[in-house]
Amino acid sequence: MTNSMAIAEDPLSKLNRAFLLNHPRTAARSLEKIAPDEAAEILQQQESFIAARVLEKVSPGTSDIIFLLLPTKFAASLLVAMDASVSVTLLSRQTAELRKRYLAQMNEVTATEFESLLGYPENSVGRLMSTQIVAFNNNTSVADAVAQLRQMNIETIHHLYLLDDDMKLDSEVEIKKLALAEREQKLSSIAKPIIAYVNVMDPKEELMEKLDRFHIDVLPVVDIDLRLVGVIKAQGLMKALREDIVTDMQTMVGVSKDERALSTSMFAVRKRLPWLQINLLTAFLAAAVVGLFEETISRFTALAILLPIAAGQSGNAGAQALAVTMRGLTLREITMGHWFRVMMKEFKTGFINGVGIAITCAGGVYLWSRSSGLALVMAVAMIISMTIAGIAGALVPILLKRFGLDPAQSSSIVLTTITDIAGFMSFLGIATLLSAMLEVT
C-alpha cells in the first residue's frame, strides 16, 4: 500500500482523491464497472472517511466482493466511518468468523454497539431474512449488470433489485428480461415496480400477511430509510414457521419455548412446575363447582358417569374457536377491534354445533339409560356449554392481548378453566333444575 506522504505528492492520487471525495455516487458507479481487486486497490489508497463515503454507495453484491478484498484493519475502519445502518447491513452479510475479525479491530465500545445493532427483536422480520442480496443502480446498463453478476459467481437467481442514487429500493428486473434485453439498455427500462416489501423491524405476522396477500416467492426487506437489507424467501420461511408452531404448541400448554427434548430434568421442572401449580388451582376451582352439586350427584349417580362427556365436548369446542382466533391474530386477519364480530361468529357456530351434538348425545344417553329426563338434561347442557366455550375461545386470546399478555402463553390454561366450569355448571345445574324428571320411572 502506498504511504500517505507519497499519495499527497502524486498529482494523479490528488485527482483521484478529489473525485472520490466530491463525487462519491459517480465514483461508486465507476468502481462497479472495473475489476473488484482494482476497485479495492483504489479505495485502500484513500483515507478511511473518503473510502467509506464511496463504498456505502456501491450496490450490494459488488460492495461485498470489494469489501472482502480490503485488509481487515482498513475494512474495520470503513465500517466505523460509514453510516451505522449501512455498516450493519454490510457486516451482516459477512460470515460469523469474518464479523468477529472486523469487530476485533474496533475499540470495545464500538464493537459492543455493532454487536447490539446486528441483533433483531425475536419476533421481527430481521430474524427470518437472508442477507445475501443482489442489487444494482437503476442506471446500470444490461452489459455492466451481466458482467458484475459473473464476478459474483451466483448459482441461482430469479430477479434483481434496483436502487436509486440514494441506495433506496426502487424496482426489480426479472432475469429472463435481462437475458433478452439489448446490452446498451438501462436496467430501469426493463424494470417493474416493487409490489410489496417489509421493514426489517416489522413483526413476522406482517410478513405472513403480505406473502399471503401478494402470492410472491421473494419479498425484499428494507430498513427505516428504505435501503435494501435482505430478502425473505417463502420456501425457506417454512422451516421457521414450523419451529414457531412447535413453540406455540409448547407455550399454550405451559411448556417453555426454551425447553428441548434433551434438556435436564431440573431445567424442565423449573419451567413446568409454576404452570402445573396454576393448573392445579384451576382444577380446584372446577372441583369446587362440582362440589356445589354434591347432593344432586349422590341422588343420581349416572350424572357422575356422564360428567366427563359434558366437560370434554365443551373443551373441544373451545379449543377449535381458540385455534381459529389465534391464527387470525397471528396472521393479522383480525385485530382487537373485530372482537364483537368474532364473538358473534363463534356464538352462532357453538350454538349450531351444540344442537347437532345434543341430538346425537341425547339419543345415546336415552338408549343407555332409558331416561328421557337424563337425555334432555344432557342435550340442553351440551347446547349451553358448547355455546359458552365458543364465545370463550374467541374472547380469551383477544382479551389477553388487550391487557398486554401473550395469548399463546396463557390462552389454553384460561380456556380450559372456563370450559370445565361451563360444562360442569350447565350439566349439573340443569340436572338440579330438572331433577324431578330424573327420578327412575
C-alpha positions as CSV (number, residue, x, y, z in Angstrom):
1,M,0.0,0.0,0.0
2,T,1.4,3.5,-1.0
3,N,2.3,5.6,2.0
4,S,0.3,8.7,2.7
5,M,3.2,11.2,2.0
6,A,3.7,9.7,-1.4
7,I,0.0,9.9,-2.1
8,A,-0.2,13.5,-1.1
9,E,2.6,14.4,-3.6
10,D,1.3,12.4,-6.5
11,P,-0.9,14.6,-8.8
12,L,-2.9,11.5,-10.0
13,S,-3.6,10.5,-6.4
14,K,-4.7,14.0,-5.7
15,L,-7.0,13.9,-8.6
16,N,-8.4,10.5,-7.5
17,R,-8.9,11.8,-4.0
18,A,-10.8,14.9,-5.2
19,F,-13.0,12.8,-7.5
20,L,-13.9,10.3,-4.8
21,L,-14.4,13.0,-2.2
22,N,-16.6,15.3,-4.2
23,H,-18.5,12.8,-6.4
24,P,-18.9,9.6,-4.4
25,R,-22.0,8.4,-6.3
26,T,-20.3,8.7,-9.7
27,A,-17.2,7.1,-8.2
28,A,-19.3,4.2,-6.9
29,R,-20.8,3.6,-10.4
30,S,-17.2,3.7,-11.9
31,L,-15.9,1.2,-9.3
32,E,-18.8,-1.2,-10.1
33,K,-17.6,-1.4,-13.7
34,I,-14.0,-2.3,-13.0
35,A,-12.4,-5.4,-11.6
36,P,-13.1,-5.8,-7.8
37,D,-9.4,-6.1,-7.0
38,E,-8.7,-2.8,-8.8
39,A,-11.6,-1.1,-7.0
40,A,-10.3,-2.4,-3.7
41,E,-6.8,-1.1,-4.5
42,I,-8.2,2.4,-5.3
43,L,-10.1,2.6,-2.1
44,Q,-7.4,1.4,0.3
45,Q,-5.1,4.2,-1.1
46,Q,-7.6,6.8,0.4
47,E,-8.3,7.9,3.9
48,S,-11.0,5.8,5.6
49,F,-13.7,8.5,5.6
50,I,-13.3,9.1,1.8
51,A,-13.3,5.3,1.0
52,A,-16.3,4.9,3.3
53,R,-18.4,7.6,1.5
54,V,-17.8,5.8,-1.8
55,L,-18.2,2.2,-0.7
56,E,-21.5,2.8,1.1
57,K,-22.9,3.9,-2.3
58,V,-21.7,0.8,-4.2
59,S,-24.5,-1.7,-4.8
60,P,-24.9,-4.7,-2.6
61,G,-23.2,-7.7,-4.0
62,T,-20.4,-5.7,-5.7
63,S,-19.7,-3.9,-2.4
64,D,-19.4,-7.3,-0.7
65,I,-16.7,-8.5,-3.1
66,I,-14.7,-5.3,-2.8
67,F,-15.0,-5.2,1.0
68,L,-13.6,-8.8,1.3
69,L,-10.6,-7.8,-0.7
70,L,-9.7,-5.0,1.7
71,P,-7.2,-5.5,4.5
72,T,-9.1,-6.4,7.7
73,K,-7.9,-3.4,9.7
74,F,-8.8,-0.9,6.9
75,A,-12.1,-2.6,6.3
76,A,-13.0,-2.3,10.0
77,S,-12.1,1.4,9.9
78,L,-14.5,1.8,6.9
79,L,-17.3,0.2,9.0
80,V,-16.7,2.7,11.7
81,A,-16.7,5.7,9.3
82,M,-19.8,4.6,7.3
83,D,-23.4,5.4,8.3
84,A,-24.3,2.9,11.0
85,S,-27.2,1.3,9.2
86,V,-25.1,0.8,6.1
87,S,-22.2,-0.7,8.1
88,V,-24.5,-3.1,10.0
89,T,-26.1,-4.3,6.7
90,L,-22.7,-4.8,5.1
91,L,-21.4,-6.6,8.2
92,S,-24.4,-8.8,8.5
93,R,-23.7,-10.2,5.0
94,Q,-20.3,-11.5,6.1
95,T,-19.7,-14.9,7.8
96,A,-19.7,-15.1,11.6
97,E,-15.9,-15.6,11.6
98,L,-15.3,-12.5,9.5
99,R,-17.6,-10.5,11.6
100,K,-15.5,-11.4,14.7
101,R,-12.3,-10.4,12.9
102,Y,-13.7,-7.0,12.0
103,L,-15.1,-6.3,15.4
104,A,-11.8,-7.3,17.0
105,Q,-10.2,-4.4,15.2
106,M,-12.5,-1.9,16.8
107,N,-12.5,-0.5,20.3
108,E,-14.6,-2.3,22.9
109,V,-17.4,0.3,23.0
110,T,-17.8,0.4,19.2
111,A,-17.6,-3.3,18.8
112,T,-20.3,-3.8,21.5
113,E,-22.5,-1.3,19.8
114,F,-22.2,-3.1,16.5
115,E,-23.0,-6.4,18.1
116,S,-26.2,-5.0,19.6
117,L,-27.2,-3.5,16.2
118,L,-26.6,-6.8,14.4
119,G,-29.3,-8.4,16.5
120,Y,-33.0,-8.1,15.8
121,P,-36.0,-8.5,18.1
122,E,-37.2,-12.1,18.5
123,N,-40.5,-11.6,16.6
124,S,-39.1,-9.4,13.8
125,V,-38.6,-9.9,10.1
126,G,-34.9,-9.4,10.6
127,R,-34.6,-12.7,12.3
128,L,-36.0,-14.5,9.3
129,M,-34.4,-12.7,6.4
130,S,-31.5,-13.7,4.2
131,T,-28.8,-11.0,3.8
132,Q,-27.5,-12.5,0.6
133,I,-28.9,-10.0,-1.9
134,V,-28.1,-8.8,-5.4
135,A,-28.9,-5.2,-6.3
136,F,-27.8,-2.7,-8.9
137,N,-28.2,1.0,-9.5
138,N,-31.2,1.6,-11.8
139,N,-29.0,3.4,-14.3
140,T,-26.6,0.4,-14.8
141,S,-26.6,-1.0,-18.3
142,V,-27.5,-4.5,-19.1
143,A,-24.0,-5.3,-20.2
144,D,-22.5,-4.0,-16.9
145,A,-25.0,-5.9,-14.9
146,V,-24.3,-9.2,-16.6
147,A,-20.5,-8.6,-16.1
148,Q,-21.0,-7.9,-12.4
149,L,-23.2,-11.0,-12.0
150,R,-20.4,-13.1,-13.4
151,Q,-18.0,-11.7,-11.0
152,M,-20.3,-12.6,-8.1
153,N,-20.4,-16.2,-9.1
154,I,-24.0,-16.6,-8.2
155,E,-25.5,-20.1,-8.9
156,T,-29.3,-19.3,-8.9
157,I,-31.1,-16.0,-9.2
158,H,-34.6,-15.2,-10.5
159,H,-34.6,-11.4,-10.4
160,L,-32.5,-8.3,-9.5
161,Y,-33.4,-5.4,-7.3
162,L,-32.7,-1.9,-8.5
163,L,-31.7,1.0,-6.2
164,D,-31.9,4.7,-6.9
165,D,-28.9,7.1,-6.4
166,D,-29.7,7.3,-2.6
167,M,-29.5,3.5,-2.4
168,K,-33.2,3.2,-1.7
169,L,-35.2,0.3,-3.1
170,D,-36.7,1.4,-6.5
171,S,-37.8,-1.6,-8.7
172,E,-36.9,-5.1,-9.8
173,V,-35.9,-6.9,-13.0
174,E,-36.7,-10.4,-13.9
175,I,-33.7,-12.4,-15.1
176,K,-35.4,-13.6,-18.2
177,K,-35.9,-10.0,-19.3
178,L,-32.3,-9.3,-18.5
179,A,-31.2,-12.2,-20.8
180,L,-33.3,-10.9,-23.7
181,A,-32.5,-7.2,-23.3
182,E,-30.1,-5.2,-25.5
183,R,-26.7,-4.7,-24.0
184,E,-26.9,-0.9,-24.1
185,Q,-30.3,-0.8,-22.4
186,K,-30.5,0.6,-18.8
187,L,-31.9,-1.7,-16.2
188,S,-34.6,0.8,-15.4
189,S,-36.0,0.4,-18.9
190,I,-36.8,-3.3,-18.3
191,A,-37.8,-3.0,-14.6
192,K,-41.1,-3.4,-13.0
193,P,-42.4,-1.8,-9.8
194,I,-42.0,-3.4,-6.4
195,I,-45.4,-4.6,-5.4
196,A,-44.6,-5.3,-1.7
197,Y,-41.8,-5.0,0.8
198,V,-41.4,-5.3,4.6
199,N,-39.4,-3.4,7.1
200,V,-36.6,-5.2,8.9
201,M,-38.3,-4.4,12.3
202,D,-41.8,-5.5,11.3
203,P,-43.3,-8.4,13.2
204,K,-43.4,-11.7,11.4
205,E,-47.2,-11.5,11.2
206,E,-46.9,-8.6,8.9
207,L,-44.6,-10.7,6.7
208,M,-47.1,-13.6,6.6
209,E,-49.9,-11.3,5.7
210,K,-48.0,-9.8,2.7
211,L,-46.8,-13.2,1.4
212,D,-50.4,-14.4,1.6
213,R,-51.9,-11.3,0.0
214,F,-49.5,-10.9,-2.9
215,H,-48.6,-14.6,-3.6
216,I,-44.9,-13.9,-4.1
217,D,-41.9,-16.2,-3.5
218,V,-39.4,-13.5,-2.5
219,L,-40.1,-10.3,-0.5
220,P,-37.5,-7.5,-0.2
221,V,-36.7,-6.3,3.3
222,V,-35.7,-2.6,3.9
223,D,-34.6,-0.5,6.8
224,I,-36.1,2.7,8.1
225,D,-34.5,4.6,5.2
226,L,-35.9,2.2,2.6
227,R,-32.5,0.8,1.8
228,L,-32.5,-2.9,0.8
229,V,-31.0,-5.0,3.7
230,G,-32.2,-8.5,2.8
231,V,-34.9,-10.7,1.3
232,I,-37.4,-13.2,2.6
233,K,-37.7,-16.4,0.6
234,A,-41.1,-18.1,1.2
235,Q,-39.6,-21.5,0.7
236,G,-37.0,-21.0,3.4
237,L,-39.6,-19.5,5.6
238,M,-41.5,-22.7,6.1
239,K,-38.8,-24.2,8.4
240,A,-39.0,-21.2,10.7
241,L,-42.8,-21.3,10.7
242,R,-42.8,-25.0,11.7
243,E,-40.5,-24.1,14.6
244,D,-42.9,-21.3,15.6
245,I,-45.8,-23.7,15.5
246,V,-43.9,-26.1,17.8
247,T,-43.1,-23.2,20.1
248,D,-46.7,-22.1,20.2
249,M,-47.8,-25.6,21.0
250,Q,-45.4,-25.7,23.9
251,T,-46.3,-22.3,25.3
252,M,-50.0,-23.0,25.0
253,V,-49.7,-25.9,27.4
254,G,-47.4,-24.2,29.8
255,V,-44.1,-25.5,28.5
256,S,-41.2,-23.1,28.0
257,K,-40.1,-22.5,24.4
258,D,-36.5,-22.8,25.7
259,E,-37.0,-26.4,26.8
260,R,-35.8,-29.1,24.5
261,A,-36.2,-32.9,24.5
262,L,-32.7,-33.4,25.9
263,S,-32.9,-30.5,28.5
264,T,-32.1,-31.6,32.1
265,S,-34.8,-32.7,34.4
266,M,-34.2,-29.8,36.8
267,F,-34.5,-27.3,33.9
268,A,-37.8,-28.9,32.8
269,V,-39.1,-28.8,36.4
270,R,-38.2,-25.1,36.8
271,K,-40.1,-24.3,33.6
272,R,-43.1,-26.5,34.0
273,L,-43.8,-26.6,37.8
274,P,-45.2,-23.0,38.0
275,W,-47.7,-23.7,35.3
276,L,-48.7,-27.0,36.8
277,Q,-49.4,-25.2,40.1
278,I,-51.6,-22.8,38.2
279,N,-53.4,-25.7,36.5
280,L,-53.9,-27.2,40.0
281,L,-55.6,-24.1,41.2
282,T,-57.9,-24.0,38.3
283,A,-58.7,-27.7,38.8
284,F,-59.6,-27.0,42.4
285,L,-61.9,-24.2,41.1
286,A,-63.6,-26.7,38.8
287,A,-63.9,-29.3,41.5
288,A,-65.5,-26.6,43.8
289,V,-68.2,-26.2,41.2
290,V,-68.8,-29.9,41.2
291,G,-69.0,-29.8,45.0
292,L,-71.8,-27.4,44.8
293,F,-74.0,-30.2,43.3
294,E,-72.8,-33.0,45.6
295,E,-76.3,-33.8,46.7
296,T,-77.6,-34.0,43.1
297,I,-74.8,-36.3,42.1
298,S,-75.4,-38.6,45.2
299,R,-79.0,-38.9,44.2
300,F,-78.4,-39.6,40.5
301,T,-75.1,-41.5,40.2
302,A,-75.5,-41.6,36.4
303,L,-74.6,-37.9,36.4
304,A,-71.0,-38.7,37.5
305,I,-70.6,-41.1,34.6
306,L,-71.8,-38.5,32.1
307,L,-70.0,-35.5,33.6
308,P,-66.7,-36.0,31.7
309,I,-68.6,-36.0,28.4
310,A,-70.1,-32.6,29.1
311,A,-66.8,-31.1,30.0
312,G,-64.9,-32.8,27.2
313,Q,-67.2,-31.6,24.4
314,S,-67.2,-28.0,25.7
315,G,-63.4,-28.2,25.9
316,N,-63.1,-29.4,22.3
317,A,-65.4,-26.7,21.1
318,G,-63.5,-24.0,22.9
319,A,-60.2,-25.3,21.5
320,Q,-61.5,-25.1,18.0
321,A,-62.6,-21.5,18.4
322,L,-59.3,-20.7,20.2
323,A,-57.2,-22.1,17.3
324,V,-59.1,-20.1,14.7
325,T,-58.9,-16.9,16.7
326,M,-55.2,-17.3,17.4
327,R,-54.5,-17.9,13.7
328,G,-56.4,-14.7,12.9
329,L,-54.5,-12.7,15.4
330,T,-51.1,-14.2,14.3
331,L,-51.7,-13.5,10.6
332,R,-53.4,-10.2,11.2
333,E,-56.6,-11.3,9.7
334,I,-58.3,-9.8,12.7
335,T,-57.5,-7.1,15.3
336,M,-58.8,-6.4,18.7
337,G,-61.4,-4.2,17.1
338,H,-63.0,-7.2,15.5
339,W,-63.8,-8.8,18.9
340,F,-67.6,-8.5,18.5
341,R,-67.8,-9.9,15.0
342,V,-65.5,-12.8,16.0
343,M,-67.5,-13.4,19.2
344,M,-70.9,-13.5,17.4
345,K,-69.5,-15.8,14.7
346,E,-68.3,-18.3,17.4
347,F,-71.5,-17.8,19.4
348,K,-73.6,-18.9,16.3
349,T,-71.1,-21.7,15.5
350,G,-71.1,-23.0,19.1
351,F,-74.9,-22.9,19.3
352,I,-75.4,-24.8,16.0
353,N,-72.7,-27.3,16.8
354,G,-74.2,-27.7,20.2
355,V,-77.6,-28.5,18.8
356,G,-76.1,-31.1,16.5
357,I,-74.1,-32.7,19.3
358,A,-77.0,-32.5,21.6
359,I,-79.3,-34.6,19.3
360,T,-76.6,-37.3,18.9
361,C,-75.7,-37.3,22.6
362,A,-79.3,-37.3,23.8
363,G,-80.0,-40.3,21.6
364,G,-77.1,-42.2,23.0
365,V,-77.9,-41.3,26.6
366,Y,-81.5,-42.4,26.2
367,L,-80.5,-45.8,24.7
368,W,-78.1,-46.3,27.6
369,S,-80.3,-45.1,30.5
370,R,-83.8,-45.3,29.1
371,S,-84.4,-41.9,30.9
372,S,-85.9,-39.2,28.8
373,G,-85.1,-36.7,31.6
374,L,-81.4,-37.5,31.6
375,A,-81.3,-37.3,27.8
376,L,-83.0,-33.9,28.0
377,V,-80.5,-32.7,30.6
378,M,-77.6,-33.8,28.5
379,A,-79.0,-32.2,25.4
380,V,-79.6,-28.8,27.0
381,A,-76.2,-28.9,28.8
382,M,-74.4,-29.6,25.5
383,I,-76.0,-26.6,23.8
384,I,-75.3,-24.2,26.7
385,S,-71.7,-25.4,27.4
386,M,-70.6,-25.5,23.7
387,T,-72.0,-22.0,23.1
388,I,-70.2,-20.6,26.1
389,A,-67.0,-22.5,25.0
390,G,-67.2,-20.9,21.5
391,I,-67.5,-17.4,22.9
392,A,-64.7,-18.0,25.4
393,G,-62.4,-19.4,22.7
394,A,-62.9,-16.2,20.7
395,L,-62.6,-13.7,23.5
396,V,-59.8,-15.2,25.7
397,P,-56.9,-14.6,23.3
398,I,-58.2,-11.2,22.3
399,L,-58.6,-10.0,25.9
400,L,-55.2,-11.4,26.9
401,K,-53.7,-9.4,24.0
402,R,-55.6,-6.4,25.0
403,F,-54.1,-6.5,28.5
404,G,-50.6,-6.9,27.2
405,L,-50.3,-10.7,27.9
406,D,-49.1,-13.3,25.4
407,P,-52.2,-15.2,24.1
408,A,-50.0,-18.2,23.1
409,Q,-48.7,-18.5,26.7
410,S,-51.9,-18.3,28.7
411,S,-54.9,-18.9,26.4
412,S,-55.1,-22.7,26.8
413,I,-55.0,-22.7,30.6
414,V,-57.6,-19.9,30.9
415,L,-59.9,-21.5,28.4
416,T,-59.7,-24.9,30.0
417,T,-60.8,-23.5,33.3
418,I,-63.8,-21.7,31.6
419,T,-64.9,-24.7,29.6
420,D,-64.6,-27.1,32.5
421,I,-66.7,-24.8,34.7
422,A,-69.2,-24.2,31.9
423,G,-69.5,-27.9,31.2
424,F,-69.9,-28.8,34.9
425,M,-72.2,-25.9,35.8
426,S,-74.5,-26.3,32.8
427,F,-74.8,-30.1,33.1
428,L,-75.2,-30.3,36.9
429,G,-77.2,-27.0,37.1
430,I,-79.8,-28.3,34.5
431,A,-79.9,-31.7,36.3
432,T,-80.7,-29.9,39.5
433,L,-83.4,-27.8,38.0
434,L,-84.9,-30.9,36.2
435,S,-84.3,-33.3,39.0
436,A,-87.9,-34.3,39.1
437,M,-87.5,-35.7,35.5
438,L,-84.5,-37.8,36.6
439,E,-86.5,-40.0,39.0
440,V,-86.5,-43.6,37.9
441,T,-89.7,-44.4,36.3
